[in-house]
Amino acid sequence: MRPYPESSKVFIRYDLNTLHRDFTPTKSDAKLPRSTLQDVINTVVAGECENISEVVNEALKQYPPLEVIEQGLINGMEKVGHLWEERIYYLPQTLAASDTMQIGLEICEAKMGHSGWKKAVVVTHTAEGDLHDLGQKIVNALLSASGFQVIDLGKDVPVEEVVAAVEKYHPVMLTGTAGLTLTMNAFERISHELSYRGLELPFVCGGGGGVTADFVNSFQYGIYGTDAAQAPPMAVDALTGKSWLEIRKKYNGI
């Protein structure tokens, strides 16, 4: 049997071919000349995990680690965030870019000898009993793209572990996803436990099944998220001092 004549194109990233390899500079990086920093940006946007180590190490020969992080890695993920909002990028591209950025961050942080550049911490999880964490993965990627440190507790997380993570990491926001009516009740139990321990913070809940605005707004700290893209601006609101009630009113109207 002869091979299909177009088999050489099986592994082509057609999504990247629809974009310019060098992205138009934004106001924040227009002053930058063509440099290794631009290579870092392009590599993150392309989600090229296999190339980021070489590119970042090259950039570190010319720039301090913090500048590589802020002007290269974070700048690249901000562009990924815009591509997500414009529905040019979807989950695979966003996750690939997030993984690429994380590899670069680890290299830069090792060079600095410490971490501490991130805006703030957000704890994320998928509800106890629920194994469907696709929504959480999207939230994680978008929060990382916006410069937040994500503490990913994973899927099927017991209520006690969620509350313990809030006590340990002191996040500006907690998020939970649930795709099943049977598992969403964990959110209400988390709310009660947070209240009992005096841990007040925005608790953004989303998912499918019976996770509705009426349900989430029925318990303390609860804020209903209609789309993963709302997670970063909600976290920014929390970081700037807005209370959970103010954030609920802004996004849920009550």
N, C-alpha and C positions, 0 to 999 in steps of 0.2 A: 504494500500500500504506500503510495506516495504521500509525503506530508502535505498538509494544507499550505498553499503558497504564501499565506499571510501569517503563518504561525510565528514568525519572528516578531510580530507586533503584540503578542499575547501579554507581555509584561510592561507595555508602555503605559505611563501615567497620563492618560488623555485629559484628566482634570487639570494637570499642570500645563499641558500644551495650550489650554484655553487662556492662560494667563501669561503676561510678560515675565520673563525670567528675572529681569531687574525691575523692581516695582517703583512706580513714581514716588519720589520723596514726599513725605508729608511735611507740614510746617516744622515739626519737631526735629526732623533729620535733614532738611533741605540744605543746611549749612555744611553737611558732611561731604567730603570728597569721596570719590570711588575708593573704597578701602576694604580692609579685612573685616571691618564692622558691617559693611554692606553684604559681604559674603556670609556673615553670621545670620543677618536678617533673612537673606534669600534661602539659606539652608533650613532655618526654622520654618519659614512659610511653606517650603517644599516638603517638610516632614522627613528629611533625609537623615535618619538616625545613624546610618553607616558613615556619614561624612562629617558630622558635627564635631567630633573630637579633634580631628585634624584642623578644621576651620577655626575652632575656638582657640586651640593652642597657637595657631598662627597669629590670631588677633592679640593674644596675650603677650606676644613679642613687641607689640607696638602700643598697647593700651593697658591701663590698670584693670584688674578684675571687675571692679564695680562699674567701670565704664563699659566693659564688654557686656555685662549683665544688663545695664539700663539702656544703652544705646544700640545693643545688638540683640540679645535674647528677648528682652521684654518688648522692645520695639517690634521685633518679628511677630511675637504672639499678639500684640495689639492689632497688627495687620490681619492676622488669622481671625481675630474677633470680628473685625469689620467684614471679612469674607463670609463668616458665619451669618452675620446679621443680614447680609445681602443675598443669602441663600446660594452663594457660589460654592462655599465649602459645606460639607455635611459631616456626620460623625467620624467616618474613617480618616478624612484629612485633618480634622481638628485634633483627634487623638494622636495621630502620627506627629503633628506639630508639637503637641504638648509633651510627648515622650522625648522628642528631639531637644526641646528646650530644657527638660529636666536633666538630660545628660550633660548639656553645656553648663547648667547651673552647678552641678556637682563638681565639674572641673574648676570652675571659677571659685567656688567656695573653698575647695581644697587649697587653691593658690592663696586665698585670703587667710585661711586658717580658722574661719568662722562664718556663720550665716547671720543674717540680720537685715537684709535689704527689703524684705517683703512688707507689704502694707499692714497686714494683720492676719490672724488665723480664722479660718472657717472650718467647722467640723461637719462632715457629710456622712450619711449612712443610708442603707436600704433597710426597711422595717423588719423587725423580728418575724421570722417565718416566711419571708419573701426572698426568693432567689433571683428575681428579675431586676438587675441593677443597671440596665442600659441607660435609664434616665439619670441615674447618679453619675455615671461615667461622663455624660455630656455636661452636667453641672460642674464636675471636677475640672474638666478641660477648660471651660469658659472662665471659671474662677481663677485658675492658674494663668490663663491668658491675660487676666486683668491684674496680675501681680499679687494675688492672695496666696498665703500658704494654706494648702488644703490638707486637713487631717482626714484621710479616707478610712473610715472604719469598716468598709466593705458591705457585704450583704448579709441578711439574716442576723442582724445585730441585736442582742438582748437589750432590753430597756436599761438595765443596770449598767451596761457597758457604755451606752450613749451618755447617760448622766455622769458617769465617772470621767468620761473624756471631756465633758464640759468643765467639770471641776479641775481637771488636770491642765487643760490647754488654755482656758479662759478665752474662748473665741468671741468674735464680735457677732457671730451668727451661727446658727445650727440649721442644717437642712435634712429633710427626710423624704424618701420616695417610697411609694407602695403601689403595686399594681393590682392588689387583690383586696376585696372588701373584708376578707377574714383577717388580713394583716394590718390594715390601716388603724385599727384600734390601739395599736402600740403607740401611735402619736399622742393620743389622749393620755395614756399612762405616763409617757415621758413628760408631758406638760404638768401633770399632777406632781410628779416627783421633783421636777425642777422648782415648782412653786414651793413645795414642802421644804426644800433645801435653800430657798432664797436665791436661786440662780435665775435671774431675770435677763432674758435676751430674746431677740427675734428668732422664732422657730418656723422656718419656711417649709411647707409641706406640699408635695405634688404627687402626680402619678395618675393611675387610672382607676377603674372600678368605681367605688363610692367616694373617692377622695374629691370632694367638692368644696367650693367656697363656704357653703353653709356648715359643712362638717368641720372644716379647719378653723373657721371663725367662732366655733362654739366653745373652744377651750382657750385657756390663757396662753399668751405668747404666740398663738398660732397665726400664721399668715399664709394665705393660699397663693401658690405660684402656678400661673397658667402656662408658663413656658420656661425652659431652662435658661433662655437668654435674659430673664429677669434677675437671675441670681447675682451677677456682678453689680448692677446698679443698686440692688437691695443691700448688698454687703457694703458698698460705698456709703449709702445712707446710714447704715449702722455705725460705720467707722467715723462718720462725721458727727455722731452724737444723737441721731434721731432715735426715739424710743420705738419699741415694737408696736405700740398703739399708733404712732405717727406713720410708721411704714405700712401697717395694715390699712390705715385710712387712705394712704396714697395709692396703694395697689389694689385694694379690695373695695374701697369706697365706703367703709364703715368704721 
